[in-house]
Amino acid sequence: MLYAVSVLPTSHLNAELAEGILRGVEPLGRLLDACGRPAVRDHLRIGRLQNATLANALGAGPSDRLWCRTYRLAVEHTLTASIVEVFSPRLVE
C-alpha cells in the first residue's frame, strides 16, 4: 500500500493523459511513457516520517516511522510534476 501526492498542472496535457492522471489508477511515469512522453526523475530524496494519521491508514502503529520519497518528473527537460510517496510497512512483509 502506498500514499502518494502528485502536484502537476493538467491544463497543458493532452486530454487522454489528463484523464488517466485524474483517474489515479496508473502511475504517472507509466502514463507518460504510454503517451510517448517519457519522463526523467530528478531530485530524488528518501527519508522517514512520523505521522499518526498516515500510519493508521497504512496499517502501522501511530508512532511508527514510515519510509517516504520525493522526486520531480521532467518531460522534455521541463518540470512536469512533483511527487511525494509514503510507503506502508506491509510492503516488506
Secondary structure as GFF3:
##gff-version 3
##sequence-region A 1 93
A	DSSP	beta_strand	2	7	.	.	.	ID=ss1
A	DSSP	alpha_helix	15	23	.	.	.	ID=ss2
A	DSSP	alpha_helix	28	34	.	.	.	ID=ss3
A	DSSP	beta_strand	39	50	.	.	.	ID=ss4
A	DSSP	alpha_helix	52	57	.	.	.	ID=ss5
A	DSSP	beta_strand	65	75	.	.	.	ID=ss6
A	DSSP	beta_strand	78	87	.	.	.	ID=ss7
A	DSSP	three_ten_helix	89	92	.	.	.	ID=ss8
###
